[in-house]
Amino acid sequence: MRPLKISRDHLITCAGNELMRVGAGRVTVDRVAADASCAKGLLHYHFSSKDGLLSEARSRPLDNGESTTGPKPWRPASRTQ
């Protein structure tokens, strides 16, 4: 089986999802790597720092959730009463 090829774009999407989920002050490289299903070293290969990764994620427009590739963006659960 060939190893999964994870793109820089996928890593940025995962970082953006984590930013929306927990906020900038609580994003960790460990969580982004887990969401992307990759080793932390791959993040450091593509980005010089966590700040560089988050800067890239912040510069992207929000995904409307209709994308067919990559992870779906985090959405809060609907409240039912």
C-alpha positions in Angstrom: 0.0 0.0 0.0 1.3 3.5 -0.9 1.7 6.0 1.9 -0.9 8.8 2.0 0.3 12.0 0.5 -0.7 14.9 2.7 -0.6 18.3 1.0 0.3 21.7 2.5 -3.3 22.8 1.7 -4.7 20.0 3.7 -2.6 21.0 6.7 -3.8 24.6 6.4 -7.4 23.4 6.3 -6.9 21.3 9.4 -5.3 24.3 11.2 -8.2 26.5 10.2 -10.7 24.0 11.5 -8.8 23.9 14.8 -8.8 27.7 14.9 -12.5 27.8 14.6 -13.0 25.0 17.1 -10.8 26.1 20.0 -9.5 29.6 19.2 -6.0 30.8 18.4 -4.8 30.7 22.0 -5.5 27.0 22.4 -4.5 25.6 19.0 -1.6 23.0 19.3 0.6 21.5 16.7 -0.3 18.1 18.2 -4.0 18.6 17.6 -3.5 19.9 14.0 -1.3 16.9 13.2 -3.8 14.5 14.7 -6.6 16.1 12.6 -4.5 15.9 9.5 -3.4 12.3 10.3 0.3 13.1 10.1 3.4 13.4 12.2 4.2 16.8 13.7 7.4 16.7 11.7 5.4 17.1 8.5 4.0 20.4 9.9 7.5 21.6 10.7 8.6 20.6 7.2 6.0 22.8 5.6 5.9 25.7 8.1 8.7 27.3 10.1 6.5 27.7 13.1 3.0 27.3 14.5 2.5 31.0 14.0 3.4 30.7 10.3 0.8 27.9 10.0 -1.9 29.8 11.8 -1.1 32.9 9.7 -1.7 30.9 6.5 -4.9 29.5 7.9 -6.2 33.0 8.9 -5.5 34.3 5.4 -7.8 31.7 3.8 -11.5 32.4 3.3 -13.8 30.2 5.4 -15.0 27.1 3.7 -18.8 26.9 3.3 -18.8 23.1 4.0 -19.6 22.1 0.4 -16.1 21.0 -0.5 -15.7 17.4 -1.6 -12.0 17.2 -0.7 -10.3 17.4 2.6 -11.9 17.5 6.1 -15.1 19.3 6.6 -14.9 22.4 8.7 -16.1 22.3 12.2 -19.7 23.3 12.8 -21.3 23.8 16.2 -24.0 21.3 17.0 -27.6 22.6 16.6 -29.4 23.1 19.8 -32.8 21.4 20.2 -35.1 22.3 23.0 
